[in-house]
Amino acid sequence: MKLADPTALFDHAHVRMELLRQRAFNLRWASVEEGVIPLTAADPDFPCAPEIAEAIARYASDRYLSYAPAEGLLFFREAMAEFYTARRDVKLQAAGVMACDSAAFGIMAVCKAFLNAGDEAIVFNPVDFLFKHCVESCNATPVLWDMPLMPDESPDFDQLKDMISERTKLICLCNPLNPTGKVFTRDELKQLAAIADQHNLIILSDEIWSDIVFEPSRYVSIASLPEAEARTVVVTGFSKSYGLAGLRAGAVFSVNEKLVEKVLNASDQRSTVHGCNVLAQVAATAALTQAQPWLSGFIEHLHEMRSLTVAGLNATPGIQCAAPQGCYVAFANIEATNMNAEQLCQKWLSEAAVAVVPGLPRWFGSRAEGHIRISFATSKTIMEEALDRIKNCMHS
Ligand SMILES: Cc1ncc(COP(=O)(O)O)c(C=O)c1O
């Protein structure tokens, strides 16, 4: 499909509310009471690119849905290698790519591969709960590194150096950083790489948000740095950029193929207990090879939504919000409301019928306290309505 205006697909007219109410779970439309606007889990309100649906339908119409190789289908792995070589400057070969069922499982598989009971892993604070969860599932200890709450500030690398012990094996990098929206600069990544090198640590780089970056910020993958490529394992997925969360599609990759071999061995995919289903790989391949115009339109729409959301929040009494550099979530400070995040979220849910994610330690770590997270991957109409309701309820 050729579109004159790539943002046209992100008009409110394309939001299929009746389908979202049936199909969008995980704190979203199908999980909330009718009338509630859920700006909760980061999952777009728009249907996926038509090219992806067509690719799934074409593949399924042959009616052969046999086992895939444990490491994933070759066409998917080749598409990943081409994409990351061309767009992220990572010297990736298909042999260094492994398909897996979701980025969440990719994080778990990397932790299983590189952590033993009693080991330590550096985990950001705040960050998505998955890192802590996966490290602890390996009976290892997450050691929390404070992240700046303002996206344009740098973390304290001396603090990181002091936190590393003989038991530290892994640094979990989340770039762009959910929930603060920070995009790491080349210089920051170089500092991180130097510390990892000095202590012989594996870097787990979660890059699921790497397409969602707002100019003038630019994305740099730590796997593209010559000094880091041999010790970096990247985890990514297709839920955020392409709206394919329900397909549970993901990938683990590295320039250092031996690291991916270790992850595959640890993943239980060789036993078929885990594995990425073939339709997810077909969809992910179509996303990488055919859905880039759709993605450009989505990012352009998100640019507008970011301004709208941040301005609306800052016009609300007691709320302060910096513009994220990446991710389609706004991470707002609510301390001036004199309520904690749970109280404020409860007030907005009951009085404004708007659901947002409270910055609770169990979701993001202790540094998220006093904050809420709001997904803006929706239409202007829905966000304007939500912001109006929130403002009115804070004025009343
Ligand atoms: C940083 C990060 N990693 C991983 C995930 C999980 O992605 P997936 O749906 O592919 O499991 C998320 C989802 O919010 C995320 O924000």
The ligand as a MOL file (V3000), in Angstrom:
LIG
                    3D

  0  0  0     0  0            999 V3000
M  V30 BEGIN CTAB
M  V30 COUNTS 16 16 0 0 0
M  V30 BEGIN ATOM
M  V30 1 C 11.9370 -2.9330 27.9110 0
M  V30 2 C 10.9900 -4.0480 27.5730 0
M  V30 3 N 11.4740 -5.2710 27.3130 0
M  V30 4 C 10.6570 -6.2850 27.0140 0
M  V30 5 C 9.2930 -6.1210 26.9640 0
M  V30 6 C 8.4290 -7.3000 26.6370 0
M  V30 7 O 8.1410 -7.4010 25.2680 0
M  V30 8 P 7.4150 -8.6680 24.6470 0
M  V30 9 O 5.9830 -8.3160 24.4330 0
M  V30 10 O 8.1010 -8.9460 23.3440 0
M  V30 11 O 7.6030 -9.7850 25.6120 0
M  V30 12 C 8.7380 -4.8720 27.2420 0
M  V30 13 C 7.2850 -4.6530 27.2380 0
M  V30 14 O 6.7710 -3.6600 27.7090 0
M  V30 15 C 9.6130 -3.7990 27.5350 0
M  V30 16 O 9.1590 -2.5520 27.7950 0
M  V30 END ATOM
M  V30 BEGIN BOND
M  V30 1 1 1 2
M  V30 2 1 2 3
M  V30 3 2 2 15
M  V30 4 2 3 4
M  V30 5 1 4 5
M  V30 6 1 5 6
M  V30 7 2 5 12
M  V30 8 1 6 7
M  V30 9 1 7 8
M  V30 10 2 8 9
M  V30 11 1 8 10
M  V30 12 1 8 11
M  V30 13 1 12 13
M  V30 14 1 12 15
M  V30 15 2 13 14
M  V30 16 1 15 16
M  V30 END BOND
M  V30 END CTAB
M  END
